[in-house]
Structures are given as C-alpha cells and as structure tokens.
Amino acid sequence: MLLKYTFLVLLAAVLHASWNFIIKIQGERLACIAWLSIFASVCWMPLLTLFPPLSKAAIPWLILTAIPHLLYKIALARAYDHGDFSQVYPIARGSAPLLVTLLAIPVAGEWLGPFDLFSLLLIICGVLLLSSNEKKIVFSKGVLWAVGTGVCIALYTVADGVGSRATIHPLTFAGWQCVIDGLSIFVVALIWRPGKLKATVVGQWPKLLIGGILSGGAYAVIIYVMSQTKIGPVSALRETSVLWATLMGTFFLKERFGKRRIFATLVILCGVICLQLTSA
C-alpha cells in the first residue's frame, strides 16, 4: 500500500476513535449518536453535488449496508451505556474481522491456514482478557453489546467495500451512505428517545457537530482508500484505532485495568493485522 494511503488510513483511525470518545463522554448516547450522524448527513448533502451521480449497480449495496449501519449505531450506544470505552471499543473493532473470517468458512469455503488460526487465537485471547476482571472472565452487558457491534461492523464492511467499487466515484457512495445513515438513526431516536433529543443538543451542539465532521470524514477516507487499493491491508491498518481508544479511556477517562487493557488491545491489534494481511 502506498505511503499516502497508509497516512490517510492512520488519520481515519484517529478520527474514528475521537468521535467514539465524544459519544462515550455524553450522558444520553443514542441521542448523541443521532445528532452526530445527522450533522454528518447535513455536511455531506452539499458535497454530493460535486461528485457524479450514484450508479444503479451501487444502489443494492447502499441498501444492503444501510441496515447493519443502523443496527451498529444502536448496538454501539448500548455498549457504551454498559461498558468502559477502553473495553467496548477494542472488542467491537477486534471481533469484526474475527467474525468475517469464521463466516467465510461455511459461506465461501475459505479454509484457514496455520497463520490464520494463530491470528484468530490472538484476537480471541485479547477479547477474553478485555472481558475479565482480577479473578474471572465476565461477559457483561457491555461486552455482549460490543460483540453485537462487531457483528454489524463485519456485515457493513463487506457491503461498503463492494459498493464503493460499483459506482463511478467512491465518495458518491460514501456521501449517500452517510446521508441515509444519519436520517435513519435520527428517526429511530425520535421514536425511541423523543424527549432526549432536544435536551442533548442544547449546549452540546458544537461538540456534536465536530463529532459529525470527524465521523463523516473518517468514513469518507476509508471508502476512498478501499476503492483504490486492497481491502485487507486497509481494514488491518484501520484497526489501529483500537489502540488510540484504549489510551483515551485509560488516560482521559481514568478507567480501571489500564495496563491490562493496553496489553489486551495490543494482542488484538497484532491478531487483526496478521489476519488481514494474510488474506490480502
């Protein structure tokens, strides 16, 4: 992968961890995600006029990716309601490539080699370590919702990668996805948490607007790079965001088990990078 693409993916990783951090420090997280997403949609609407129209071949993939994106936002909010940032984020991001690889066995008939199995073992060990306290492994609500978030990530990652290549310009696909994603999660929050939307945005809109820009920007960068080079290395490098998230949770939020979680995150990161690079 070219140096400029490497830099862009690392930038996207930092942006992604940063907007997740903004969500975690808010009280009403579903409403926060809804506002953050709708702000990202508003930012994208005028930009869509600068790109070619969406190709017909990309429309099914746009619809296909919209559903797991919506479920991802809901699961992410629930995960942050119940778990620490330095625990939830690495589990969610690390479990996604694990699940993709395991699903490829029955679906695509892709059998695993010794190095693949070693990579999966690293990810599993890291996730279990993040799920444990001083004495035992605890599959708390935060951990379970984080794994559910990882399932959604696994589903939309494939659809995003194919959809971005099925249209004339990859940022056209990214822009329309962000618009649909923002509108759908806002409608869900309006129905589910109507009283929280107004209370959340009052006094917090600058922070949520910044989060929306970071979210839309991170997604656009990844979609663009995936359309220009191999998806495997891009996905692997993007997961460096788990390390940034763990450091943010440990040093800024003063979450417990800092050293253990940093070590567990590094184990997951090594496993993810190895797994993605072997499939590249």
C-alpha positions in Angstrom: 0.0 0.0 0.0 1.4 3.4 -1.0 2.6 5.8 1.7 -0.1 8.3 1.1 -2.8 5.7 1.6 -1.1 4.5 4.8 -1.2 8.0 6.1 -4.9 8.5 5.2 -5.9 5.3 6.9 -4.0 6.1 10.1 -5.7 9.6 10.1 -9.1 7.9 9.7 -8.2 5.6 12.6 -7.6 8.6 14.9 -10.7 10.4 13.7 -12.8 7.3 14.3 -11.6 6.8 17.9 -12.1 10.5 18.5 -15.8 10.6 17.5 -16.4 7.5 19.6 -14.8 9.2 22.5 -17.2 12.1 22.2 -20.1 9.7 22.3 -18.8 7.9 25.4 -18.5 11.1 27.4 -22.1 12.1 26.7 -24.9 11.1 29.0 -27.6 10.1 26.5 -25.6 8.2 23.9 -28.3 7.2 21.4 -29.5 10.8 21.1 -25.8 11.9 20.9 -25.2 9.4 18.0 -28.4 10.6 16.3 -27.3 14.3 16.4 -23.7 13.4 15.4 -25.0 11.4 12.5 -27.5 13.9 11.3 -24.8 16.6 11.4 -22.6 14.4 9.3 -25.5 14.0 6.8 -26.1 17.8 6.6 -22.4 18.3 5.9 -22.4 15.7 3.1 -25.6 16.9 1.3 -23.9 19.9 -0.5 -20.8 17.9 -1.2 -22.8 15.3 -3.1 -23.4 17.9 -5.9 -19.6 17.9 -6.5 -19.5 14.2 -7.4 -21.0 12.1 -10.2 -24.5 10.6 -9.5 -24.8 7.2 -7.9 -24.6 4.3 -10.3 -27.6 1.9 -10.5 -25.3 -1.0 -9.7 -24.4 0.5 -6.3 -27.9 1.1 -5.1 -28.5 -2.5 -3.9 -25.2 -2.3 -1.9 -26.3 1.1 -0.5 -29.5 -0.5 0.8 -27.7 -3.6 2.0 -25.1 -1.6 4.0 -27.8 0.8 5.5 -29.3 -1.9 7.7 -26.2 -3.1 9.5 -25.0 0.6 9.8 -28.2 1.4 11.6 -28.0 -1.6 13.9 -24.4 -0.7 14.5 -25.3 2.7 15.9 -27.9 1.3 18.2 -25.6 -1.5 19.5 -22.8 0.9 20.0 -24.9 3.3 22.1 -26.0 0.3 24.3 -22.4 -0.9 24.6 -21.2 2.5 25.8 -24.1 2.6 28.2 -22.9 -0.6 29.9 -19.1 -0.8 29.4 -15.9 1.2 29.6 -14.6 2.9 26.5 -11.2 1.1 26.7 -13.1 -2.2 26.9 -16.0 -1.8 24.4 -14.2 -0.2 21.5 -11.4 -2.8 21.1 -13.8 -5.7 21.5 -16.2 -4.2 18.9 -13.5 -3.4 16.4 -11.4 -6.6 17.0 -14.3 -9.0 16.9 -15.4 -7.9 13.4 -12.5 -9.4 11.4 -12.7 -12.5 13.6 -16.3 -13.0 12.7 -15.8 -12.2 9.0 -13.0 -14.9 8.8 -15.1 -17.5 10.6 -18.2 -16.9 8.4 -16.0 -17.3 5.3 -15.5 -21.0 6.1 -19.1 -22.2 5.6 -20.2 -19.3 3.2 -17.2 -19.1 0.9 -15.4 -22.3 1.7 -12.2 -20.5 2.7 -10.3 -22.8 5.0 -7.8 -21.4 7.4 -4.1 -22.0 7.4 -1.9 -22.2 10.5 -1.1 -18.5 10.5 -4.8 -17.7 10.2 -5.5 -19.8 13.2 -2.7 -18.2 15.2 -4.1 -14.8 14.3 -7.6 -15.8 15.4 -6.2 -17.1 18.7 -4.6 -13.8 19.4 -7.8 -11.9 18.8 -9.8 -14.4 21.0 -7.2 -14.1 23.8 -7.3 -10.4 23.6 -11.1 -10.2 23.7 -11.2 -12.6 26.7 -8.6 -10.6 28.5 -10.6 -7.4 28.0 -13.7 -9.3 29.3 -12.0 -10.3 32.6 -11.5 -8.6 35.9 -9.0 -9.5 38.6 -10.5 -13.0 39.1 -12.5 -14.3 36.2 -13.9 -13.7 32.7 -17.2 -11.7 32.8 -19.4 -11.5 29.8 -21.2 -8.3 30.9 -23.8 -6.4 29.0 -21.1 -4.1 27.8 -19.1 -7.0 26.4 -22.1 -8.6 24.7 -23.3 -5.4 23.1 -19.7 -4.8 22.0 -19.6 -8.2 20.3 -23.0 -7.3 18.7 -21.5 -4.1 17.4 -18.7 -6.2 15.9 -21.2 -8.4 14.0 -22.7 -5.2 12.5 -19.2 -3.9 11.5 -18.4 -7.2 9.8 -21.6 -7.1 7.7 -21.3 -3.5 6.6 -17.6 -3.6 5.9 -18.1 -6.1 3.0 -21.0 -4.2 1.6 -19.1 -0.9 1.8 -16.0 -2.3 0.0 -18.1 -3.7 -2.9 -20.5 -0.8 -3.1 -17.7 1.8 -3.3 -16.3 0.0 -6.4 -19.7 -0.4 -8.0 -20.2 3.4 -8.6 -18.3 6.0 -10.7 -16.8 7.8 -7.7 -16.3 6.1 -4.3 -17.1 9.3 -2.4 -20.6 9.4 -4.0 -21.3 6.1 -2.3 -19.8 7.3 1.0 -21.8 10.5 0.9 -25.2 8.8 0.2 -24.5 6.2 2.9 -23.8 8.9 5.4 -27.0 10.8 4.5 -29.2 7.7 4.7 -27.4 6.6 7.9 -27.9 9.9 9.6 -31.6 10.2 8.7 -32.4 6.6 9.7 -30.8 6.8 13.2 -32.3 10.2 13.8 -35.8 8.8 13.1 -35.1 5.8 15.4 -34.0 8.2 18.2 -37.0 10.5 17.5 -39.3 7.5 18.1 -37.3 5.8 20.9 -36.0 8.8 22.8 -38.0 11.9 21.7 -37.5 13.7 25.0 -33.8 13.3 25.0 -33.0 14.7 21.5 -33.6 18.4 22.4 -32.0 18.1 25.9 -28.9 16.5 24.3 -28.3 19.1 21.6 -28.8 22.2 23.8 -25.4 23.5 24.8 -23.7 20.4 23.2 -24.2 21.1 19.5 -20.7 22.4 18.8 -19.2 19.2 20.2 -21.7 17.0 18.4 -21.1 19.0 15.1 -17.3 18.3 15.4 -18.1 14.7 16.1 -20.2 14.5 13.0 -17.5 16.0 10.9 -15.0 13.5 12.3 -17.3 10.6 11.7 -18.1 11.6 8.1 -14.5 12.4 7.4 -13.2 9.1 8.7 -15.8 7.1 6.7 -15.1 9.0 3.5 -11.3 8.5 3.8 -11.7 4.7 4.3 -14.2 4.3 1.5 -11.9 6.3 -0.9 -8.8 4.2 0.1 -10.7 0.9 -0.2 -11.7 1.8 -3.7 -8.0 2.5 -4.7 -6.2 -0.5 -3.1 -6.7 -3.9 -1.5 -9.4 -4.0 1.2 -7.4 -6.4 3.5 -4.5 -4.1 4.3 -6.8 -1.1 4.7 -9.0 -2.9 7.2 -6.0 -4.1 9.1 -4.4 -0.6 9.4 -7.7 1.0 10.2 -7.9 -1.1 13.4 -5.0 0.8 14.9 -7.9 2.9 16.2 -8.3 0.4 19.0 -5.0 1.4 20.5 -5.9 5.1 20.4 -9.3 4.4 22.0 -7.7 2.3 24.8 -5.2 5.1 25.6 -8.0 7.7 25.6 -10.1 5.6 28.0 -7.1 4.9 30.3 -5.6 8.4 30.5 -8.5 10.7 29.9 -11.4 8.8 31.5 -9.2 7.1 34.2 -10.8 3.7 33.5 -9.6 0.8 35.6 -7.3 -2.1 34.4 -5.4 0.4 32.2 -2.2 -1.7 31.8 -4.1 -4.9 31.3 -6.4 -3.4 28.7 -3.5 -1.8 26.8 -1.8 -5.2 26.7 -5.0 -6.9 25.6 -5.6 -4.3 22.9 -2.1 -4.8 21.5 -2.8 -8.5 21.4 -6.0 -7.9 19.4 -4.3 -5.4 17.2 -1.5 -7.9 16.3 -4.1 -10.6 15.6 -6.2 -8.3 13.4 -3.2 -7.1 11.4 -1.8 -10.6 10.9 -5.3 -11.9 9.9 -6.0 -9.1 7.4 -2.6 -9.2 5.8 -2.7 -12.9 5.2 -6.0 -12.5 3.4 -4.8 -9.5 1.3 
